[in-house]
Amino acid sequence: MGALAPTKSTIEEYLALDRAAELKCEYRDGEFFPLASVSFRHARIALHMGSALDRRLRGGPCLAAISPIRVRVSPTKYVYPDIVVVCGEPSFTDEQVDTLTDMKLAVEVISPSTEDYDYGGKFAFYRRLESFSEYLLVSQIEAKVEIFRKQSPTSWTLDTIAGLDASVKVLDIDIPLAEIYEGIVFDPA
């Protein structure tokens, strides 16, 4: 007797379970992927970045939101960025207003357990969204951010900004790295 094939969940099953769950999961082609737990450092950096974006975007056409905000990046893939920015009226999958279908910017605070995914598969998923044009990856081990900017549907540039005296320009606003990393103590090299 052969082994049974794993059962895949429908999108409707995923959404019902994820909406009721305390611990969120991403969804890829019928499979659930629990979100990794985050360190205190990760949470503080994400909070600083989200606050910096929110303050600078206030009164304009763009809005920042911090996780957990689910984003549908394709008909069979749902992910959770650490921070999203939507410009204009946000679009949602349904009346629950908890799953975005567009975003201008995604921010990920890099964790050792998710770094490969954040730079690879997750970035590829985000690029499927027509509205997506900037991707900011924030280090936890040093004062460094990397920003990918869309040049065309198939071309992106990468800028690396490092040091507490530097600033990153994202969505035409400047954010000092000292503000993002305020109170963060880095481990000695």
N, C-alpha and C positions, 0 to 999 in steps of 0.2 A: 504494500500500500504506500503510495507516494505522499509526500508532505503537502499540506494544504497551502495554496497561495494566500499571501496576506490579503486581508480585506481592505479595500480602499473606501474612503468616506466621500460622500458627495459634498458639494459646496454648501448645500443647505444644512447638512449634518454638522459640518465644520462651523458654520456661522452660529448655529444654535448652541453648540457646545462652547465655543469661544466666547460668545456673549455672556454666558452664564458662569464662566470659569474665572477664578481669581488669578490663576497663572495662565497667561496668554500663550498661544501657539501660532506660528506661521503655518501656512498651508501651501503645499506644492503638489499639484497633480494627484490629489487624493490622499496625501500623507500629511501628518501633523508633525511639526518641529517645535518643541517647547522653547520659549525664549530662555536664554542663559540668564542666570542670576547676575546681578551687577555688584561691583564693589562700591564702597562709600565714595572712593575717589571718582569712579565713573559717574555716579549719581551727582556729585558736586560739580564736575566739569559740565555735564549735560545741563544742569540747572543754570550755571553761569552763562553758558552759550545761549540757551533758550531765553533767559532774561535779557541778555544783551541784544539779541535779535528783536525781541518783543518791544523793548524800549525804543529802539531805533526805527522800527516799522510803524509804530503807533501813528494814527492819523492818515496813513497812506493806504494804497490798495492791497497791500500784502499783510497776511496774518501768520504768526508763528504758533505752533502747538507742540507740546512735549509729549513723549510716549506715555501711555499706550494709545497710539492712533494707528489704526489698521489702514493699509493702502492696498487696493487691488491693482496689481501691476500687469495682470493679464487675466483672461477669463478663468484660469485654473491656478493662479498664484496670488497669495495674499501675504504681505510682509508688515513688519513693525519697525519703522525708522526710529532713532532716538528723538529726532526733532524734524518737523516738516514746516515748510513755508508754502502757503498757497497765495497766489495773487489773483485778485478778482473774486468772483463768487465761487466758493468751493462746490465741487460736484461730488455727490455721494451715490452709492449703489442703490439705496432704498430709504424708506422713511425712518429707519433707525438712526440715521445721520451719524454712523460710527465707522464707516468705511469709505475713505476718500478714493476717487478715481483719477485725481490729478494732483500735482504738486510742482512747484517751481524749484525748490531746494530740499535736499535731504541732508541731514547731519548724522553721522555715526561717530560715537566715541569708541575708539578701537580698544577691544579687549583681546587678550591672548587667545582665548577660545574661539573668537569670531573673526579675527583679522583676515584670514584667507577668504572667508565668505563675504565680508564687507568689501574687500577690494575686488573680488571676482564675481561670483554668482549674483550677489545682491545688487552690485553695480550694474550688471547686465540686465537684471530685472527692472531696475529703475529706468534704464535707458529706453525701455519699451514705451514709456509714457511720453507723449508728444510734448507736454507742458514742462517736462523735467529739463532743467538747463544748468544746474550747479549742484555739485556733490562735495561736501566738506567732510573730511576725515580728520578727527581730532585725537592726537596721541594722549595716552595716560602716563607714559614713562618719561616724557620730556616735553618742553614747551615747543610743540611743533604741530602745524596743521598742513594738510594737503588739500588743495581744491582743484577739482576737475571742472572745466567749463566747456559747454557745448559750442562748437564752431559750426557744425552742420549735423544732420542726423547720424552721420557715421564718423565724425571727427571731433575729438575732445582734446583740450590742452590740460596740462598739469602744472600747477605752481606749488612749490613747497615754501612755507614761511616758518621760520624758527627763531626762537629767542624771545624773552619776555619784553624786550624793547621794540619788537616788531608788531605790525598790525596786519590783519587779513581783510581784504576787500571782498565782500560777498553781497550780491544783489545791490551793488553800487553804494554800499555803506561800509565804513571802516570799523573794525572791532579790534582793539588792542589785545594781544595775547595775554598781557598782564591781567586783564579783566577776566578772560576765560579761565586762567589758572590761579586766580586770587585764592590765597590760603592753601594751595596745593604744595605739598613738600615732596620733591622728587627723590627717589633713592639714589645714593651716590653711584656714579658710573662704575 
